C-alpha cells in the first residue's frame, strides 16, 4: 500500500481542500483509514523531530540529550549520556546528561560522548568540572595501592621509597 506525503488534511477526511505538513516536533500517525493527525514526539522517551512533514520521530543518539521535541544537544565536556547511565538517570535518561564523578577519578574532556573516562594511574582529576587530568607531582603517586575502599582518590599521595 502506498501512502501519500506525510500531511494532514484540513476539512476532515472527506472533501479535503488542502494538505498541511506535520510541524517539526510532531509526526504523522498512520492507520489504514486516517492521515489526518500529527502526534507530538516524546522527549522523555528519547524522541524528537527537527524537520516538518515526517512520518516518524528520531531517536536521540548516545552522547546527546533531547532539549525539546524539536532539538537535541551534545552533552558538555565533563558529562556523558549513554548505556552506562540509563538506569541511574531514571526518567531523565534522555533529557539530561550525567556529570562525571571526579571523586571517583572520572572525567570527559570532549563534548557529545556516551561515557566518562577513567583517569590513568599517576594522574588525578583535580576539579569538579571533570574535564581534565593532572599528573602527580614529583615525589607523589596515585595508583591501586592508594585507593581507599576501591574508590580512586582526587589527589596523589607521597610515595615512600625504601632506601637500599
PyMOL commands that set and color helices and strands:
alter all, ss='L'
color gray80, all
select helices_A, chain A and resi 43-45+83-92+102-104+144-146
alter helices_A, ss='H'
color red, helices_A
select strands_A, chain A and resi 8-10+18-20+26-28+38-40+47-48+58-59+64-68+71-74+79-80+98-99+106-107+117-118+123-124+134-135+140-141+157-158
alter strands_A, ss='S'
color yellow, strands_A
deselect
rebuild
show_as cartoon
